[in-house]
Amino acid sequence: MSLPSSAHSSIVTINSSDINVTIEHFIARLKRHQIDGPYAMALETLQLLKRFISQARWSHVSELIEKIRQLANRLEKAQPTAFACGNVIRRILAVVRDEEEEELRSNSPQAASSSVAEPMISSMFNLLQKPEDNQQKQQQQQKQQKQRSTKTRTDFRQVAIQGIKDLIDEITNIDDGIQQIAIDLIHDHEILLTPTPESKTVLKFLLKTRERSNRRFTVLVTEGFPNNTAKAHEFAKKLAQHNIETIVIPDSAVFALMTRVGKVIIGTKAVFINGGSITSTSGVSAVCECAHEFKTPVFAVAGLYKFSPLYPFDVEKFVEFGGSQKVLPQMDPEHRLDTLNSITDYVPPENIDIYITNVGGFAPSFIYRIAWDNYKQVDVQLEM
């Protein structure tokens, strides 16, 4: 039994309202920093985008692209340093645009030939046909055109949703590709240093190396005072539980110990197109600069979804700052000094030797090529 038009319109309104409420709730969580890390952020963004595309109403693929761009723009404005949100949406935009370009290429020869042949055919044969036949033919052509239009709209929706599913699979299995490369990079009895104990990718990187290669190595973990001290001890505890010798060191001891370190391994929050990266821990840039001074190689582990097409023209714009009470907790609030407490850090490309990703290892100078394989330049800036 078909529903009355009023009931149908109310259902559409309710669905539209539901997705708007979901988007607003997600934006509120972004603003409050309630989503833990780029991994969870990327997966939640893709689930939101899948619902958004499923319920979006559009008549042409350009309208669908514009709606997706508007959603990405809203998320980036809510949290400018939530790079994972913009990255994954831009990758889906690239998938839709590639499909659109392929369809235009496949249809353009037919369109060109029909546009040339149609006037000649009509001039020769229309004279021999009855007016009723011409009218019937035009109605049939309009019907076929409408069917093609409906099919195209359904196809693009399915292409976008399939692209989201593929990207979710890539992100959830991202550590497997990175760990395969890790085994060949870590040597027996080597001393490693990591200043990013909050990185789950670095943790799995080290654990899988120990399990699969059975090599023994030592890991030095910087405490990341004042923001990441608890995470550093938790990180060291997990490594020790897997029989990996681990030592938590103060940040000030890095320069003295760097001569003994074989490799520095860092996790990243975002990788920019120039090869520089944002990390989720302050002080990482100083560690990498020290390693560069002592000619110690720095390996950055990052999934492909963290690669951003943005260029860090203004580094300070991407660095976040937290409360100063963690730096000087014992001071009188009325006489407290103004202190800066950065909770993220920017590492320039010259202080990173290799990026280890789920698709291979790359030098920082090659990151731009990887980015343009997954993004479109037209979608770098999402604002109109």
N, C-alpha and C positions, 0 to 999 in steps of 0.2 A: 504494500500500500504506500503510495507516494505521499510525502508530507506536504502540507500547505506551504505556500511561498513565505508566509509570515514566520512559520516555525523554522523553515530552512534558513532564513536570514538571521533568526535569533541564534541558531547553532553556530553559524559563521562568526557572528559577533562574539559569542562566548569563547570560541577557539582563538580568535584574534586577541581577545582580552587576556586569555591565559598566557599566550606567548609574550605579550607585553609585560605582564606581571613577572614572568620568569626573567625577562631581560633586565627589568628594573632591579630585581633582587640580585641578579648576577653583578650588575654595575655597582650596587651598594656594597657587595662583598669585595669587589676590586678596590673601591675607594678606602675601605677599612683594612686592607691588606689581610683579609681572612682566607685567602687561597694560598696554600703552602707550596711555593715553588713553581717554576715554569712547566714542569711535567704535568702536575694536576691542572694547572691553568690551561694548558693546551688541550687536554682531553675534555675538560668541561666546556671550553669554547666550542669545540667541534660538536659536542652533543647539543649545545644550544643552537649552533648553526644548522644542524640537521633538522631540528624541530622548526626553526625559522623558515627554512627553504620548503619544508613539507607543507607549511600553512600559508606561505606567501602567495599572493594573487598577482599575476602579471600576464601580459599579452604578448610581449616580445622579450627575447633574451637580454636585450639591452636594459630593460626595466628590472629584470632579475639581478643583473650585475650591479645596477645602481642601488638596489635595495641592500645587497650584501655589502657594498662599499659604505653605505650609510650606517649599517650596524657596526662595521669595523671601526668607523670613525668615532662612533659613540663610545665604544669600549676603550679606544686609545685615549680619548679625552678624559675618561673616568680615571685612568691610571696610565700616564704617559710612559712609565717604565715597565709596564706589563707587555713586554715585547712579544711573548709567546702568543698572545691573543691576535695581534696584527699579523704575525708571521703565518699562522695556520690558515687564517681567513684569506690572506693574499695568495697562498698556495692553491686554495680552492678556486679563487678567482682566475688564476692562471689556467687551471684545468678547464673551466667553463669557456674562457677566451680561446683556448686551443681548439676546443670542439667547435666553437663558433667559426673560427678561421677555416677549419677543415670543411665545414659544411658550405661555407661561401666558395671555397675553391672547387668543391665537387659540383656545386650548382651553377657556378658562373659560366662554364662552357655551354651547358644546356640553355641557360637564359640568353646567352649571346646568340646561339644558333636560332632559337625560337624567335627572338626579337627581329632577326633578319628575315627569316622565312615566313613569318606570320602574315605580313602585309601582302606578299606575293600570293600566298595560298588563298587568303581571303578574297583578293581581287579576282582570282580565277574561278573559284568554286562557289563563292557566295551568290553569284549571279544565277547559278544553276539550282540553288536550294530555295525552298519555300521559306517565308518569314517565320513560320512556326518552327521549322528545323533550326534556323539560326538562334531563335530564342531558347529552344531546348538545349542546344549546344552550349550557349552562354551559361545557362543555369547549371549544366553539368560541370563546366569548367570552374564555376564559382564554388560548387560543392566540393570538387576535388581540391581546390585551393584551401578551403576551410579545413578539410580533413588533414592536409599536409601541415597546416598551421597548428592544429591541435596535436598532431603527432610530434612536431618539433618542440612544442612547449613541454610535453611529457618527457621527451628524450632529454632535454637539457636539465630538467629537474632530476631525472634519474642519473644523469652524468655527474651532477654536483653531489648527490647523495652517495653514489658509488665512490667518488673521489674522497669524500669524508671518511667512508669506511676503510678505504685503502690507507689513508693517512693515519687513522686510529691504529690500524694494525702495525704500521711502520713505527709509530711512537711507542706502542706497548712492547714491541720486540727490539727496541733500539739498543738495549744493552748487549744483546747477543752479538751483534755486528762489531761493537766496540771491543768486547772481550776477546774476540778472535785475534784482533791485532795486538792486544796487550801481552799475550803470551810470548811473542817474539821480541818485545821491547825490554822486558824486565830480566835482568841477569841474576845468577845465583850469588848470594852474599852481597848484594848491592844495598846501598843506603838511599832511600827515597825520602823526599820531603813534600808534604802537601799543606798549603795554607788555607784550604777550603774544606774543612771537616763537615760542613753541612751538605756537601754534594753526595747524593746517593749514587750518581754515576761513578764517581771516584771510588766510593766504597766497594761497589760491585766489581769495578775494574781490578782492585787489589785482591779481593777475595777470590775471584775466578782465576786470577793468575796463580795464586797459592794452591788452589785445588787442582787445576789442570796440569800445571807444569811441575808441581812438587818442589818448587824452588824456595829457598829460604832467603828472606831479605828483611831489612829493618826499615820501619817507617817513622819518620819524625813528623809530628803534628804540631803546628803552631797553635797557641791557645786562642788567638784572635780576640784579645782583650779590647774593649769590655763586653762586646756583644755575643761572641761565640765561644766563650770559655766552657760553658756546660756542654755545648755540642761537640767541642774538641775532646772532652773526656768521654763522652758517649761514643764517639767515633773510635777512639783508642780502645775502649772496652770491647767493642764489636770485633775489631781486628785481633785483639788478644785472645778472644774466645775461639778464633780460628788458627791459633798457634802462630800468629805473626807478631814478631817482636816490635813493640810500639812504644815510643817515648814522646810525651807531651813536653814541648819546650816553650819558653817565653818568647815573645816576638823579638825582643832585643837580642836574642842569642843567634839569630839567623845568620848574621854576617860572620860570626866566629865559627859556625859549623858548616858553612857553605863549601869549604874546601874538601870536606869529607863526603859531600852529597854527590851521588851519581846522576840523579834526575830529579827535577821538580815537576810534580803533577798537579794541575789545577782543574777545577770545574768551572763552568761558565754559566752565566744567566742569559747572555745574548752575545752573538758574534756579529759584528758589523761588517759592511761590505769592504772596508779598508783593511780588514784582518785584525783589528782591535776587538777587545771583548770587555763586557761588563761582568764582574763577579759579585757573588752575594755576600762577600766578606771584605771588610776593610783591611788594608795592609797588604793585600795580595800584590799590588803594583810594586811596592817596596821590595818584596821577596823576589819578584821576577826581575827587577832591576839589579838586585844583588846577584842573582844567578847569571844574568847577562854579563856582569862585570867579571865574574869568575869563570866564564865560558862553560857554565853548567847548562845542559839542554833543558828547556821548559816544554812540557807536553800539556796541551789543553784538550780535555775530553769533552765532546759536545755532540749531541744529536743534531741531525740535519734541521729539525724544526726550530732550533735556536738561532739559525742563520737568518739575519735580518738584512733587507735591502737598503736600510737606512745608513747614512754616513754621519759619523759623530762630529759634526761641525762645532757644536758647543758641548764639550764633554761634561761641564758642570750641570747641564740640563738633565743628564741621564744618571748622575750620582745622587743617591738618596741620603738623607741625614736623619738621625734619630735624636732622642732626648739626651741632653747634656748631663743629666743627673747620674747616668751610668759612668761617666768619666770621673766626676768628682762627687761621689755619693755622700761624703761626710761633711760637706760644706754647709754653712748656714744659708738657708734659702734667700735671706734678705741681703746677703753679701756674696752671693755666688758669682763666680767669674763666667763670662760668656765663652763657652767652649764649643767646638765643632765635633760632632760624633758621626762620622760617615758610616753608613751600614752597607754600602756597596762601593766598588772601586773599579776604575778603568785601567786596563792593561794595554799599552800601545802595541802595535803589531811587531815592532822591532825587538820586543822582549819575549816573544813567543816563537819557538822553533817549528813546531808541528801541531796541527790540529788533528786529533784522532776522532773520526766520526764513524757512524754506522755504515758509511759507503767507502771508507778508506782514510788514508792519512794525506793531509795537504799542507803545503806551506801557506803562511798568511797572505802572501802575494797572489795566491790562486783562489782565495775565497770569493772574490768578485765573480769569477767564472762559475763557481758552484751556485752562487745566489741567482745569477741570471738564467741558469738552467731550470730554476724552480719558480721564478717570479716574473712578472711583466712590469716594465718600467712605467707604464701608465698607472699602475696601482701603488707606486711608491708613496706618493702623496695622496691621501684619501679625501682630503677636503676639496670641495669644489672651488 
